[in-house]
């Protein structure tokens, strides 16, 4: 037997007591130094201490308690993964982290955190909550988790590549010019860019530092005269170095101390630093709001109070508190990075790439589904994708023949890998049979995953990274005879999916207002789901992209949907212990052609670009209106047209059968 490893809790707690000053609690966020949602293996500190593998959550360790705060996507997964030494705190149901700390720790308590891993907004929110009892956030001199993580993975040295103009549509020089125009507009002299996808997008660079996300660990600083990149120089070859020089991007190492010095230096920029048009960058500007973490809702008016430039633009939701703390408060302009919206508004070249890669990706998913259909019939005696006849087990399967959640998702990756411009997966495939499909972000492991079952629902949420775009698709299917209840649940999800897809709405509408459209059909049955309905999708970048989203969460009110944005449409329903349903397409927001134009606002609608048939036998057709049936028929007709040139033989025959008009 191998040596039993010590529980991280037992290694960390002595460090709390011995720290100077002694710590009443240690907070361990999920994020890295760039506030990333998805992190590299060596940055998964919260996962290491808790055993919980979800992408979102915060751990808190005191001398007697260990708590894990996470959202509704992960409630079921967390209960399965946390040991009995941990307590699950359900966000939106239990008190928030800062309130728990304020209520449960003593007066003057010191709470330790690696301040590189928290944003300005987060730090300010915590400070406000803890002020009641004079509690204090202590910025740790070193990360205490790193101190006990003996087998921590080594940092990856993946090469940086230039993402060519044929896929971006815009040069780095053009993007930097536009960014400087934004600085001038806000009377700012510089901006600190910390999020990995914003750095990658701005400079048209891609990397391989984070699994599934083609980004590189880097910071950027842009002033009116200089554009800088802070990155491990071992990742930069001579070609990339030449590209950076051609675009007037100064190369610096990934040296945090040097970065901090440069950030401090920004506050000392001479006021004679001129903008692109020769204008002075100093003048009346908005005073940074520290009361609410500095975040600005859309349309919020700036303070009329004037202060003296130069100001440094910092995004309070994404900038590390350590960087912000190096700047005088009166030198900071706290507002969402202009790159967030610029990146979300896709260039026509990016949109064409998105359409093309979704056709190829759809062909791969159809090949996979047709293959799986055949395998389930031959190996498991299943009725198949099209039939509801009773399953008949023909023969026993050898271990090699058995299909598991992992083996079939690996097969799907094989089909994708044959497609042109394939660069990898866009996230770890969610491949869930039966009750595992009810775990919203389920991650199957080869040593513990379930075998495929002919009499259970199967949910598959997957995506690919291609040089010309990023995909994200979910389909739910059944290869046996689904129950009436399973059909009802699937059909109500489909109705919500159609309702959102067909929405027409005025400019200025947020995803918060649209979210209800996907839920109403479920609500009529007393059903719902605990996740948002849609997120932005990058262009050969992160599969989750802001700043917009379609959700019930308050932040969905901050940014209105605009033409050329991408967004997913993915309602679902999850019945713990039984099954899960989710249906997901990627859509492009586009201008709508309406008969009238009330208020001269202009109206918007959606164009779906995902092309994979829905399973007809999993629909309760009595619940669909005639217009909904027509929508499905038209979608299936377009599927056939989009994919037929990518498929042949029996797979093409399968597609033709899967896209037949619904029975009337």
Secondary structure per residue as TSV (DSSP state, phi and psi in degrees):
chain	resnum	aa	ss	phi	psi
A	1	X	-	360.0	141.9
A	2	X	-	-75.3	164.7
A	3	X	-	-68.2	133.4
A	4	X	-	-77.0	124.9
A	5	X	-	-78.1	145.7
A	6	X	-	-68.0	145.8
A	7	X	-	-68.8	128.8
A	8	X	H	-53.0	-30.4
A	9	X	H	-57.7	-41.3
A	10	X	H	-72.8	-20.7
A	11	X	H	-87.7	-31.7
A	12	X	H	-81.5	-38.4
A	13	X	H	-57.7	-41.5
A	14	X	H	-61.8	-30.7
A	15	X	H	-67.6	-31.3
A	16	X	H	-65.1	-45.6
A	17	X	H	-68.3	-33.0
A	18	X	H	-90.9	-6.0
A	19	X	S	-71.3	152.6
A	20	X	S	-116.0	111.6
A	21	X	S	-76.9	158.8
A	22	X	-	-57.4	140.8
A	23	X	-	-102.6	132.3
A	24	X	S	-80.0	-23.9
A	25	X	E	-157.5	155.2
A	26	X	E	-120.4	127.8
A	27	X	E	-103.3	129.5
A	28	X	E	-122.5	99.3
A	29	X	E	-72.7	167.4
A	30	X	S	-79.0	-25.0
A	31	X	-	-76.9	159.6
A	32	X	-	-96.4	-162.8
A	33	X	T	-72.7	-5.3
A	34	X	T	-114.8	10.6
A	35	X	-	59.8	37.8
A	36	X	-	-76.1	142.2
A	37	X	S	-71.9	-46.2
A	38	X	S	-105.2	126.9
A	39	X	-	-117.4	160.4
A	40	X	-	-70.5	160.6
A	41	X	G	-58.6	-34.7
A	42	X	G	-78.5	-6.5
A	43	X	G	-103.6	4.2
A	44	X	-	-85.4	62.4
A	45	X	H	-68.6	-44.8
A	46	X	H	-62.4	-37.1
A	47	X	H	-64.6	-41.2
A	48	X	H	-61.7	-44.4
A	49	X	H	-77.3	-29.7
A	50	X	H	-106.1	-24.3
A	51	X	-	84.5	-6.8
A	52	X	-	-84.1	125.6
A	53	X	-	-101.0	1.2
A	54	X	-	-61.8	159.9
A	55	X	S	-80.6	-13.5
A	56	X	S	-129.9	136.8
A	57	X	-	155.8	160.3
A	58	X	E	-133.1	134.3
A	59	X	E	-101.6	144.1
A	60	X	E	-129.0	127.8
A	61	X	E	-121.6	125.2
A	62	X	E	-115.7	-174.4
A	63	X	S	-68.7	-21.2
A	64	X	S	-123.2	-19.6
A	65	X	-	-124.6	156.8
A	66	X	E	-139.7	121.7
A	67	X	E	-125.0	146.7
A	68	X	E	-124.9	116.2
A	69	X	E	-96.6	125.2
A	70	X	E	-150.9	169.4
A	71	X	-	-96.0	178.6
A	72	X	G	-61.1	-21.3
A	73	X	G	-62.7	-25.8
A	74	X	G	-119.2	7.6
A	75	X	H	-55.6	-50.8
A	76	X	H	-66.6	-44.2
A	77	X	H	-61.3	-41.4
A	78	X	H	-65.2	-39.7
A	79	X	H	-63.5	-30.1
A	80	X	H	-79.1	-30.9
A	81	X	H	-97.9	-26.3
A	82	X	S	-77.1	139.2
A	83	X	-	-76.7	171.2
A	84	X	T	-71.8	-1.2
A	85	X	T	-85.2	-8.5
A	86	X	-	-110.8	148.2
A	87	X	E	-114.2	129.5
A	88	X	E	-83.0	128.0
A	89	X	E	-110.5	116.9
A	90	X	E	-87.9	111.8
A	91	X	B	-61.3	135.8
A	92	X	T	83.9	-11.6
A	93	X	T	-115.7	-40.4
A	94	X	B	-99.4	166.1
A	95	X	-	-57.8	142.8
A	96	X	-	-66.1	162.6
A	97	X	H	-53.6	-49.4
A	98	X	H	-65.1	-33.0
A	99	X	H	-70.5	-39.8
A	100	X	H	-62.0	-44.5
A	101	X	H	-61.1	-45.2
A	102	X	H	-64.6	-37.2
A	103	X	H	-81.4	-29.0
A	104	X	H	-107.6	-12.2
A	105	X	S	-104.2	155.8
A	106	X	-	-74.3	171.9
A	107	X	T	-63.0	141.2
A	108	X	T	65.5	16.6
A	109	X	-	-64.3	141.4
A	110	X	E	-98.3	128.8
A	111	X	E	-118.9	115.6
A	112	X	E	-86.4	143.1
A	113	X	E	-157.2	146.5
A	114	X	-	-77.6	103.6
A	115	X	G	-68.4	-11.9
A	116	X	G	-64.2	-25.7
A	117	X	G	-95.5	4.4
A	118	X	S	-124.4	149.7
A	119	X	B	-85.5	170.3
A	120	X	H	-60.4	-46.4
A	121	X	H	-56.6	-47.1
A	122	X	H	-62.7	-46.3
A	123	X	H	-61.2	-43.5
A	124	X	H	-66.1	-38.9
A	125	X	H	-64.1	-43.1
A	126	X	H	-64.1	-43.6
A	127	X	H	-57.2	-44.0
A	128	X	H	-62.0	-45.0
A	129	X	H	-66.0	-35.2
A	130	X	H	-87.4	-12.3
A	131	X	G	-63.5	-27.5
A	132	X	G	-56.8	-36.1
A	133	X	G	-114.8	21.5
A	134	X	T	55.2	31.7
A	135	X	-	-77.9	157.0
A	136	X	E	-135.8	135.5
A	137	X	E	-82.0	124.5
A	138	X	E	-103.7	119.1
A	139	X	E	-76.7	113.0
A	140	X	-	-67.5	142.5
A	141	X	S	-71.8	-28.7
A	142	X	S	-146.5	155.1
A	143	X	-	-75.5	120.2
A	144	X	H	-70.2	-26.9
A	145	X	H	-68.0	-43.6
A	146	X	H	-58.6	-32.3
A	147	X	H	-66.8	-25.0
A	148	X	H	-111.1	-3.4
A	149	X	-	-89.3	85.3
A	150	X	T	-67.3	-39.7
A	151	X	T	-102.2	34.0
A	152	X	-	-60.0	130.8
A	153	X	-	-58.7	149.1
A	154	X	-	-76.0	149.5
A	155	X	-	-63.5	140.4
A	156	X	-	-86.8	137.9
A	157	X	-	-108.7	82.8
A	158	X	-	-98.4	139.3
A	159	X	-	-66.2	143.9
A	160	X	-	-85.1	139.1
A	161	X	E	-122.8	156.0
A	162	X	E	-88.3	128.8
A	163	X	-	-87.9	113.9
A	164	X	-	-70.8	159.1
A	165	X	H	-59.9	-28.2
A	166	X	H	-64.3	-18.3
A	167	X	H	-108.1	-24.7
A	168	X	H	-91.8	-33.9
A	169	X	S	80.3	-15.9
A	170	X	S	-139.7	141.5
A	171	X	-	-80.4	159.8
A	172	X	H	-60.9	-38.3
A	173	X	H	-59.3	-43.7
A	174	X	H	-63.0	-41.6
A	175	X	H	-66.7	-39.3
A	176	X	H	-65.8	-39.9
A	177	X	H	-60.1	-45.7
A	178	X	H	-63.2	-39.3
A	179	X	H	-63.1	-42.2
A	180	X	H	-65.0	-33.7
A	181	X	H	-63.2	-37.5
A	182	X	H	-65.8	-39.3
A	183	X	H	-60.9	-45.5
A	184	X	H	-61.2	-43.1
A	185	X	H	-59.4	-35.7
A	186	X	T	-98.7	10.6
A	187	X	T	55.6	39.9
A	188	X	E	-106.3	146.5
A	189	X	E	-96.6	-18.0
A	190	X	E	-160.6	161.5
A	191	X	E	-136.5	139.7
A	192	X	E	-101.7	119.9
A	193	X	E	-105.9	119.3
A	194	X	-	-115.4	-26.4
A	195	X	-	-75.4	138.5
A	196	X	H	-65.3	-39.0
A	197	X	H	-73.7	-27.3
A	198	X	H	-70.6	-40.8
A	199	X	H	-61.8	-46.3
A	200	X	H	-61.7	-44.5
A	201	X	H	-66.7	-45.3
A	202	X	H	-59.6	-45.5
A	203	X	H	-97.8	5.1
A	204	X	T	54.4	49.4
A	205	X	E	-119.4	151.3
A	206	X	E	-135.7	160.1
A	207	X	-	-149.1	-167.1
A	208	X	-	-138.4	32.0
A	209	X	S	-77.2	-29.7
A	210	X	B	-119.3	124.5
A	211	X	T	-53.2	131.6
A	212	X	T	75.6	-13.4
A	213	X	B	-116.7	112.4
A	214	X	-	-77.8	61.3
A	215	X	-	-119.5	168.0
A	216	X	-	-125.3	141.8
A	217	X	S	-67.4	110.9
A	218	X	E	-161.1	155.0
A	219	X	E	-116.5	159.6
A	220	X	E	-136.2	145.2
A	221	X	E	-128.9	128.9
A	222	X	E	-124.6	125.7
A	223	X	E	-115.3	-175.8
A	224	X	S	-71.4	-16.6
A	225	X	S	-114.9	-22.6
A	226	X	-	-133.0	147.5
A	227	X	E	-128.0	123.0
A	228	X	E	-121.5	148.9
A	229	X	E	-126.9	125.8
A	230	X	E	-108.4	108.6
A	231	X	E	-151.5	152.8
A	232	X	-	-61.3	115.9
A	233	X	G	-66.5	-15.2
A	234	X	G	-66.9	-17.2
A	235	X	G	-89.1	-4.7
A	236	X	-	-107.6	116.8
A	237	X	-	-91.1	179.9
A	238	X	H	-64.1	-34.1
A	239	X	H	-67.0	-44.4
A	240	X	H	-67.7	-37.9
A	241	X	H	-61.7	-40.8
A	242	X	H	-66.0	-39.9
A	243	X	H	-60.9	-44.5
A	244	X	H	-61.4	-43.0
A	245	X	H	-63.5	-41.1
A	246	X	H	-61.5	-31.3
A	247	X	T	-99.1	13.3
A	248	X	T	58.1	39.6
A	249	X	E	-105.5	118.7
A	250	X	E	-81.5	132.6
A	251	X	E	-96.8	127.0
A	252	X	E	-127.1	157.7
A	253	X	-	-74.3	165.2
A	254	X	-	-85.3	70.2
A	255	X	-	-113.5	107.9
A	256	X	H	-65.3	-36.1
A	257	X	H	-64.9	-43.2
A	258	X	H	-65.7	-38.3
A	259	X	H	-61.2	-44.9
A	260	X	H	-61.9	-39.0
A	261	X	H	-63.4	-41.9
A	262	X	H	-67.0	-37.3
A	263	X	H	-64.4	-44.1
A	264	X	H	-58.4	-38.7
A	265	X	H	-66.0	-24.5
A	266	X	H	-60.5	-34.8
A	267	X	T	-70.1	-13.2
A	268	X	T	-105.1	9.5
A	269	X	-	-55.8	137.0
A	270	X	-	-66.5	136.7
A	271	X	T	-63.1	-10.9
A	272	X	T	-81.8	-2.4
A	273	X	-	-59.9	113.5
A	274	X	B	-92.9	152.6
A	275	X	-	-77.7	-179.6
A	276	X	T	-60.5	-27.5
A	277	X	T	-104.6	17.7
A	278	X	S	83.0	7.0
A	279	X	-	-83.0	147.8
A	280	X	B	-67.5	144.4
A	281	X	S	-88.9	-8.9
A	282	X	-	-89.3	162.7
A	283	X	S	148.4	-176.2
A	284	X	-	-68.5	131.2
A	285	X	-	-142.0	171.2
A	286	X	-	-72.6	140.0
A	287	X	-	-77.5	134.0
A	288	X	-	-58.3	135.8
A	289	X	-	-91.5	115.9
A	290	X	-	-98.0	-11.9
A	291	X	T	-66.5	-42.2
A	292	X	T	-113.1	36.0
A	293	X	T	71.9	5.7
A	294	X	T	80.7	1.8
A	295	X	-	-74.7	144.2
A	296	X	-	-116.9	116.3
A	297	X	-	-69.6	156.2
A	298	X	T	-59.6	132.5
A	299	X	T	86.0	-2.8
A	300	X	-	-65.9	136.4
A	301	X	-	-79.4	142.1
A	302	X	-	-75.3	155.9
A	303	X	-	-63.9	142.0
A	304	X	S	-78.9	-10.5
A	305	X	-	-70.2	135.5
A	306	X	-	-103.9	143.8
A	307	X	-	-133.3	171.1
A	308	X	-	-91.8	131.1
A	309	X	S	-72.6	169.9
A	310	X	-	-80.4	144.1
A	311	X	E	-108.1	151.2
A	312	X	E	-111.5	124.4
A	313	X	E	-80.2	125.0
A	314	X	E	-131.1	130.8
A	315	X	-	-84.1	111.3
A	316	X	T	-67.7	-19.8
A	317	X	T	-84.6	-16.7
A	318	X	T	-128.8	-16.9
A	319	X	S	-79.9	134.3
A	320	X	B	-60.0	139.1
A	321	X	H	-61.9	-30.2
A	322	X	H	-61.2	-43.5
A	323	X	H	-65.5	-46.2
A	324	X	H	-59.7	-39.6
A	325	X	H	-66.5	-16.1
A	326	X	T	-81.4	-5.8
A	327	X	S	-110.6	141.7
A	328	X	-	-63.2	138.7
A	329	X	G	-56.9	-33.1
A	330	X	G	-81.8	3.4
A	331	X	G	-108.7	7.5
A	332	X	E	-112.8	136.3
A	333	X	E	-109.6	106.5
A	334	X	E	-93.1	108.3
A	335	X	-	-162.0	155.2
A	336	X	-	-52.9	139.4
A	337	X	-	-58.7	134.2
A	338	X	H	-66.5	-16.3
A	339	X	H	-72.0	-26.6
A	340	X	H	-59.9	-49.4
A	341	X	H	-73.4	-40.0
A	342	X	H	-59.1	-39.7
A	343	X	H	-70.1	-34.7
A	344	X	H	-72.4	-29.7
A	345	X	S	-84.5	100.7
A	346	X	-	-74.5	141.1
A	347	X	-	-70.9	149.7
A	348	X	H	-52.4	-34.9
A	349	X	H	-64.5	-40.4
A	350	X	H	-66.4	-39.3
A	351	X	H	-66.0	-39.9
A	352	X	H	-65.2	-39.6
A	353	X	H	-61.6	-39.8
A	354	X	H	-62.3	-43.9
A	355	X	H	-64.2	-43.4
A	356	X	H	-65.4	-46.1
A	357	X	H	-68.3	-29.2
A	358	X	H	-70.7	-31.0
A	359	X	H	-66.9	-45.4
A	360	X	H	-64.8	-40.8
A	361	X	H	-65.9	-40.5
A	362	X	H	-61.1	-39.0
A	363	X	H	-61.6	-41.0
A	364	X	H	-64.8	-41.0
A	365	X	H	-68.5	-36.7
A	366	X	H	-66.4	-43.0
A	367	X	H	-57.2	-43.9
A	368	X	H	-63.2	-47.4
A	369	X	H	-65.2	-39.3
A	370	X	H	-65.0	-41.9
A	371	X	H	-61.8	-46.1
A	372	X	H	-64.5	-38.0
A	373	X	H	-57.3	-48.7
A	374	X	H	-62.5	-44.9
A	375	X	H	-63.3	-42.0
A	376	X	H	-65.1	-34.6
A	377	X	H	-72.6	-45.6
A	378	X	H	-74.6	-38.5
A	379	X	H	-93.3	-28.3
A	380	X	H	-117.9	-0.1
A	381	X	-	65.7	24.4
A	382	X	-	-70.8	154.4
A	383	X	-	-66.1	-31.7
A	384	X	-	106.1	178.4
A	385	X	S	-64.0	-30.9
A	386	X	S	-103.5	-23.2
A	387	X	-	-104.3	150.9
A	388	X	-	-112.4	16.0
A	389	X	S	-62.1	158.9
A	390	X	-	-65.8	138.3
A	391	X	-	-65.4	143.3
A	392	X	-	-129.9	114.8
A	393	X	-	-74.6	111.6
A	394	X	-	-79.1	-41.2
A	395	X	S	-161.4	165.9
A	396	X	-	-76.0	149.2
A	397	X	-	-105.0	141.4
A	398	X	-	-74.7	165.7
A	399	X	T	-59.2	-36.5
A	400	X	T	-67.8	-30.8
A	401	X	T	-82.4	-22.0
A	402	X	-	-58.5	138.0
A	403	X	-	-100.5	130.6
A	404	X	B	-121.4	169.1
A	405	X	H	-55.7	-36.4
A	406	X	H	-77.9	-43.7
A	407	X	H	-65.3	-35.7
A	408	X	H	-74.5	-34.8
A	409	X	H	-68.7	-33.1
A	410	X	H	-63.9	-38.1
A	411	X	H	-64.7	-39.4
A	412	X	H	-61.4	-40.6
A	413	X	H	-62.8	-36.6
A	414	X	H	-61.3	-44.6
A	415	X	H	-62.2	-41.9
A	416	X	H	-64.4	-40.6
A	417	X	H	-63.0	-19.2
A	418	X	T	-81.9	-9.5
A	419	X	S	-79.0	148.6
A	420	X	T	-59.7	139.2
A	421	X	T	67.1	16.0
A	422	X	E	-67.5	133.5
A	423	X	E	-121.2	-6.9
A	424	X	E	142.5	-177.2
A	425	X	E	-82.2	156.3
A	426	X	S	-94.2	-10.6
A	427	X	S	-170.9	168.7
A	428	X	-	-69.8	123.5
A	429	X	-	-57.3	132.2
A	430	X	E	-93.3	104.4
A	431	X	E	-121.2	99.2
A	432	X	E	-126.1	122.1
A	433	X	E	-95.4	136.5
A	434	X	G	54.8	-123.9
A	435	X	G	-64.5	-25.5
A	436	X	G	-66.8	-25.6
A	437	X	G	-67.6	-17.1
A	438	X	G	-81.4	-10.5
A	439	X	S	-85.8	107.7
A	440	X	T	-55.5	-44.0
A	441	X	T	-114.5	51.5
A	442	X	-	-60.6	139.3
A	443	X	-	-126.6	105.9
A	444	X	-	-74.2	138.3
A	445	X	-	-115.7	139.6
A	446	X	T	-58.5	-32.6
A	447	X	T	-80.2	-13.7
A	448	X	T	-135.6	3.1
A	449	X	-	-72.3	163.2
A	450	X	-	-86.1	154.0
A	451	X	B	-81.0	147.8
A	452	X	-	-61.0	144.5
A	453	X	-	-128.3	132.5
A	454	X	T	-71.6	-16.4
A	455	X	T	-111.1	21.7
A	456	X	S	-128.6	154.3
A	457	X	E	-67.2	150.9
A	458	X	E	-132.5	122.0
A	459	X	E	-109.0	129.1
A	460	X	E	-131.8	111.0
A	461	X	E	-113.1	118.3
A	462	X	E	-150.2	169.0
A	463	X	-	-166.6	163.5
A	464	X	E	-128.2	153.7
A	465	X	E	-103.9	124.6
A	466	X	E	-124.4	154.1
A	467	X	T	-58.0	-27.0
A	468	X	T	-103.3	8.5
A	469	X	E	164.3	174.1
A	470	X	E	-124.2	138.3
A	471	X	-	-121.1	158.7
A	472	X	-	-158.1	114.7
A	473	X	E	-140.7	141.7
A	474	X	E	-128.4	134.3
A	475	X	E	-133.1	143.8
A	476	X	E	-115.4	136.7
A	477	X	E	-145.5	167.0
A	478	X	E	-142.6	128.8
A	479	X	S	-100.1	3.4
A	480	X	S	-119.0	-134.7
A	481	X	-	-109.9	103.1
A	482	X	-	-67.7	150.3
A	483	X	-	-75.4	163.2
A	484	X	H	-60.0	-38.3
A	485	X	H	-65.4	-42.5
A	486	X	H	-61.5	-39.7
A	487	X	H	-64.8	-43.0
A	488	X	H	-61.2	-47.4
A	489	X	H	-61.6	-45.8
A	490	X	H	-62.2	-40.0
A	491	X	H	-70.4	-38.3
A	492	X	H	-66.2	-36.2
A	493	X	H	-63.6	-43.1
A	494	X	H	-62.4	-40.4
A	495	X	H	-62.5	-41.0
A	496	X	H	-65.8	-39.5
A	497	X	H	-59.9	-44.1
A	498	X	H	-68.2	-40.9
A	499	X	H	-60.7	-41.4
A	500	X	H	-71.6	-41.9
A	501	X	H	-58.8	-35.9
A	502	X	T	-95.3	5.4
A	503	X	-	-64.6	142.1
A	504	X	-	-123.8	131.4
A	505	X	E	-151.2	152.9
A	506	X	E	-74.5	152.6
A	507	X	T	-52.7	143.3
A	508	X	T	97.1	-6.3
A	509	X	-	-78.4	135.7
A	510	X	B	-97.4	164.6
A	511	X	H	-65.9	-20.8
A	512	X	H	-66.1	-37.8
A	513	X	H	-71.8	-31.2
A	514	X	H	-85.8	-20.6
A	515	X	H	-54.7	-37.0
A	516	X	H	-61.2	-29.4
A	517	X	H	-58.5	-38.5
A	518	X	H	-78.5	-16.4
A	519	X	H	-97.0	-27.0
A	520	X	H	-53.6	-46.5
A	521	X	H	-59.1	-36.0
A	522	X	H	-70.4	-40.9
A	523	X	H	-60.1	-33.9
A	524	X	T	-62.2	-21.5
A	525	X	T	-101.7	4.2
A	526	X	T	76.0	27.3
A	527	X	-	-115.6	165.0
A	528	X	-	-167.6	-178.7
A	529	X	-	-143.4	154.2
A	530	X	S	-98.8	20.7
A	531	X	S	-127.6	167.5
A	532	X	-	-66.8	169.2
A	533	X	S	-96.7	-22.5
A	534	X	E	-162.0	148.2
A	535	X	E	-134.1	156.7
A	536	X	E	-68.0	160.5
A	537	X	-	-129.2	132.8
A	538	X	-	-75.2	172.8
A	539	X	S	-107.0	98.8
A	540	X	S	46.1	52.0
A	541	X	S	-146.3	-153.7
A	542	X	-	-64.5	139.2
A	543	X	S	-71.1	-25.7
A	544	X	S	-104.0	118.1
A	545	X	E	-137.0	137.5
A	546	X	E	-100.8	-163.9
A	547	X	E	-88.2	-6.4
A	548	X	E	-87.8	160.4
A	549	X	E	-163.2	163.8
A	550	X	E	-111.2	110.0
A	551	X	S	-164.6	161.3
A	552	X	S	-80.9	-11.0
A	553	X	S	-71.3	145.7
A	554	X	G	-56.3	-33.6
A	555	X	G	-65.6	-15.0
A	556	X	G	-70.4	-11.4
A	557	X	G	-82.2	-13.2
A	558	X	S	-74.0	-33.9
A	559	X	S	-130.4	124.9
A	560	X	B	-74.3	151.0
A	561	X	-	-71.4	141.9
A	562	X	-	-134.4	154.1
A	563	X	T	-57.3	140.5
A	564	X	T	84.8	-2.8
A	565	X	-	-72.6	154.9
A	566	X	E	-107.5	149.3
A	567	X	E	-158.1	145.7
A	568	X	E	-87.4	161.1
A	569	X	E	-128.7	98.2
A	570	X	-	-141.7	66.4
A	571	X	-	-68.4	163.9
A	572	X	E	-159.0	179.0
A	573	X	E	-152.6	136.1
A	574	X	E	-133.3	121.7
A	575	X	E	-111.4	102.5
A	576	X	T	-52.2	130.4
A	577	X	T	85.5	-6.9
A	578	X	T	-122.7	-67.6
A	579	X	E	-165.0	168.4
A	580	X	E	-132.8	150.8
A	581	X	E	-128.9	132.5
A	582	X	E	-148.7	139.5
A	583	X	-	-127.3	125.6
A	584	X	B	-139.1	130.4
A	585	X	E	-125.2	156.2
A	586	X	E	-94.0	138.7
A	587	X	E	-128.5	156.2
A	588	X	E	-110.0	132.6
A	589	X	E	-76.7	131.4
A	590	X	E	-137.3	163.3
A	591	X	E	-68.6	136.9
A	592	X	-	-98.3	143.8
A	593	X	-	-95.6	96.9
A	594	X	-	-104.5	155.4
A	595	X	S	-64.7	-39.1
A	596	X	-	-120.5	173.0
A	597	X	-	-143.3	69.7
A	598	X	G	-58.1	130.4
A	599	X	G	71.7	8.6
A	600	X	G	52.2	33.4
A	601	X	-	-79.9	-34.2
A	602	X	-	82.5	147.5
A	603	X	E	-123.5	156.2
A	604	X	E	-124.7	159.4
A	605	X	E	-150.5	-171.4
A	606	X	E	-120.5	148.4
A	607	X	E	-119.3	115.2
A	608	X	E	-81.4	142.0
A	609	X	-	-121.3	-0.3
A	610	X	-	-87.4	136.1
A	611	X	-	-132.9	88.1
A	612	X	-	-146.1	130.6
A	613	X	-	-61.7	151.4
A	614	X	-	-88.4	151.8
A	615	X	-	-80.4	114.9
A	616	X	G	-64.3	-40.9
A	617	X	G	-68.8	-13.1
A	618	X	G	-91.7	5.2
A	619	X	S	-99.4	140.1
A	620	X	-	-92.8	97.3
A	621	X	G	-63.1	-21.5
A	622	X	G	-68.5	-18.4
A	623	X	G	-90.4	-12.0
A	624	X	S	-91.0	134.9
A	625	X	-	-74.6	168.0
A	626	X	H	-62.8	-38.6
A	627	X	H	-67.4	-35.1
A	628	X	H	-67.6	-39.7
A	629	X	H	-63.6	-41.0
A	630	X	H	-63.3	-37.6
A	631	X	H	-62.4	-45.6
A	632	X	H	-61.7	-44.2
A	633	X	H	-61.4	-43.3
A	634	X	H	-66.2	-42.3
A	635	X	H	-59.3	-45.7
A	636	X	H	-65.5	-36.8
A	637	X	H	-62.8	-43.3
A	638	X	H	-67.3	-36.9
A	639	X	H	-54.9	-48.8
A	640	X	H	-60.4	-43.5
A	641	X	H	-66.0	-42.9
A	642	X	H	-68.8	-33.6
A	643	X	H	-103.3	-15.5
A	644	X	G	-60.5	-33.5
A	645	X	G	-77.4	-12.1
A	646	X	G	-94.3	-9.4
A	647	X	-	-124.9	163.5
A	648	X	-	-154.8	170.3
A	649	X	H	57.9	-139.1
A	650	X	H	-64.9	-29.8
A	651	X	H	-69.0	-39.1
A	652	X	H	-65.6	-39.2
A	653	X	H	-62.0	-40.4
A	654	X	H	-62.0	-44.5
A	655	X	H	-60.1	-43.8
A	656	X	H	-61.0	-40.7
A	657	X	H	-68.6	-39.2
A	658	X	H	-70.6	-17.2
A	659	X	T	-111.3	18.4
A	660	X	S	-67.4	150.4
A	661	X	-	-57.4	148.1
A	662	X	-	-63.6	144.8
A	663	X	-	-65.7	142.8
A	664	X	-	-111.8	360.0
